[in-house]
Amino acid sequence: MVDPTRRILIFGGTFDPPHRAHVELPALVAERLDCDRIIYIPAAQSPLKDDAPRSSEVHRVAMLELAIRDLPQAEISTIELDRGGTSYFIDTVTELGRELGHDAELCFLIGADQVLEFQRWKDWREILERVTPVVMLRPPWTRETFEDALRREYGDDEAAQWMAWLVDTPRRDISATDIRRRLARGEPVDDLLDPVVLGYLRTH
Ligand code: ATP
């Protein structure tokens, strides 16, 4: 059996801003999978997003620190920000492997939307050989529609593998894009964003 102290969850994203799903779901997964460490990794520039993040790196890290303040097992790694440029996950996996030692089992959290894009990630097959995905279902996908989409994208065998990596978490209909849109229109975001993070956002 894997020593639970050595199973580490890594969670990359833009976190612009970090929202409730970014905090609640990893905490649940960590409990389910017996991980006592969650490493959040804000991207400098996501390879698949056309635009640079709206918020500066300093503000994204500051908001993330506030968002995870009540998660004792969570920490932030700035390796992608320090590396700068386009944040290829394969480079992050290599760096983390070196840093954390090869006896640590690295699991990476990924939302259903990103799984369906995963074949566009650089060296995606190599990523899967080196770290284990943990998939979170996310609206609009249900288990059934996600499985259908996986079959179309990957074929039956690999779709079944991805489904086996799906972890049972509540579906939370929250996205940073929707939050930015609502804020721009002056609409409420209270259910979507931690009030302390919202306070920071409004101040900065
Ligand atoms: P944006 O709307 O700006 O694209 P986002 O809300 O998707 O942002 P990211 O920082 O890009 O947030 O997400 C980081 C990771 O978290 C991705 O793997 C994404 O799929 C996952 N994720 C984000 N929101 C949810 C959610 N509500 N449920 C499950 N996974 C999520």
Boltz pocket constraint, residues with backbone or C-beta under 6 A from the ligand:
constraints:
  - pocket:
      binder: B
      contacts: [[A, 12], [A, 13], [A, 14], [A, 15], [A, 16], [A, 17], [A, 21], [A, 22], [A, 25], [A, 109], [A, 110], [A, 111], [A, 112], [A, 113], [A, 114], [A, 136], [A, 137], [A, 138], [A, 139], [A, 170], [A, 172], [A, 173], [A, 174], [A, 175], [A, 176], [A, 177], [A, 178]]
      max_distance: 6.0
